[in-house]
Amino acid sequence: MNGFFDIPSDLDNTYFGLIGLHLREALLPVLAGLLAALPLAQLCVRFRWLYPPVLGVTTVFYAIPSLAVFVVLIDYTGQTELTVMIPLAVYSLVVLVPAIVDGVRSVPEETLAASTAMGFGPVRRYLQVQLPIAVPAILAGLRVAVSASISLVSVGALIGNQGALGNLLADAQKYGRPELAVNSVLTTAVLAVLCDALLVLARNLLTPWLPRGKRQRPKEAAARPAPKEAAAR
């Protein structure tokens, strides 16, 4: 067990230091992607013709391997955290933009008409009416983006020990210590699960008007048998 948490000195970090570094490299890009996706999604909602090309461009960026992006960026940003975080922020857009667009479009027309009648302008209506109603869809997109970002940070180990917990994978092979690889995989998985649980908790706190029993998707609810039917079976 001592070897499990014995971090090689070449990483210049402790176990908990690597965890903090991993979270920083994973969550800051998602935050940056969210800040970019919010106005971009609103433009896509306002101008429907803009949504297909935006979605196409973000999908193309997502299809580009991260190593290829590193090769392009490393001449400008060097072997730094920024080289890892820039592609992660771009990758998050392919999840966050559709999630926000779908959430905002789900707002009933009657609600929009009522807010307009109350004197809400486009920006105020977006911030105070559409986004709060779209919270479940937005947080669903954030859950996917955060989990993907936490896993992809490890690729940064290939550009000068910028992979945080992923650096343990390289050192496991370098020093012949498989317990470091197990440490990396398990800790990364635990971080993803904990972050996902926090986002679920945030969703529950931010959507108190939704009873827990009604948080399931309508299709899933329809697929389940009614109590009488289940009892009959």
C-alpha positions, -999 to +999 in steps of 0.1 A: +000+000+000+029+023+007+041+020-029+006+027-041+008+063-029+046+067-033+048+092-061+080+093-081+101+124-075+103+133-112+067+144-111+075+172-086+042+166-069+024+148-041-006+124-046-031+151-035-012+177-056-017+156-087-054+154-078-057+191-075-037+196-108-060+170-126-091+188-114-078+222-125-068+209-160-102+192-164-127+217-149-113+250-161-117+240-198-153+230-191-160+263-174-144+281-204-165+260-228-197+268-208-190+305-209-185+303-247-214+280-253-240+301-235-240+331-259-233+308-289-263+287-281-285+317-278-274+328-312-283+294-325-318+296-309-324+331-322-311+323-357-320+287-365-300+286-397-268+291-376-272+259-355-263+233-382-230+249-392-220+256-356-228+220-347-209+208-377-178+229-369-177+218-332-181+181-343-152+184-367-130+199-340-141+171-317-130+145-343-095+159-344-072+138-322-059+156-292-023+147-301-026+165-334-039+196-316-010+194-292+015+194-321-001+226-335-003+244-301+030+234-286+049+259-308+028+287-294+019+277-258+049+253-251+047+222-229+023+238-204-011+232-190-026+256-215-017+233-243-038+206-227-067+228-216-074+246-250-085+214-269-105+203-239-124+236-239-131+232-276-142+196-272-167+205-245-186+227-270-198+197-290-217+186-258-226+219-242-240+238-273-266+211-282-276+207-245-282+244-240-300+248-274-323+219-266-329+232-231-337+267-242-360+255-270-379+234-245-392+266-229-430+268-236-441+296-260-466+307-234-438+314-209-419+334-235-450+354-244-457+361-207-422+373-201-423+395-232-456+410-220-440+418-187-414+439-205-385+414-205-359+422-233-341+394-251-311+393-228-332+395-196-356+369-209-327+346-217-310+350-183-340+350-161-365+328-179-350+305-205-318+295-187-334+286-154-359+264-172-331+249-192-310+240-161-318+202-162-306+200-199-276+222-193-264+201-163-270+169-182-245+183-208-221+194-181-221+159-166-210+144-200-185+172-206-169+170-171-165+132-172-150+133-207-126+161-197-114+143-166-105+113-186-088+132-215-065+152-192-043+121-189-033+124-226-013+154-215+013+130-201+027+128-236+038+165-237+061+169-208+043+156-177+012+177-182-012+149-177-016+152-139-028+117-128-020+105-163+017+110-156+015+080-133+007+058-163+040+069-180+059+064-148+044+030-142+060+018-174+092+038-169+099+024-134+082-010-138+056-001-111+021-013-122+006-001-089+011+035-102-011+027-132-038+012-109-036+044-088-040+066-118-070+047-132-088+043-099-083+079-088-094+093-121-126+071-120-133+082-084-129+119-094-153+115-123-179+098-101-176+124-074-179+153-099-209+137-115-225+132-080-220+169-073-236+180-105-266+157-098-268+174-064-266+208-080-294+199-104-316+188-075-309+221-056-314+243-087-346+226-098-368+224-066-399+227-087-393+193-102-404+164-078-377+137-077-402+111-090-407+133-121-370+139-129-370+109-153-374+114-190-409+113-203-401+084-226-386+064-198-417+070-177-440+060-205-421+028-210-426+017-174-458-003-167-485+014-146-488+001-110-520-019-118-504-035-149-473-043-129-494-059-102-513-079-128-481-093-142 
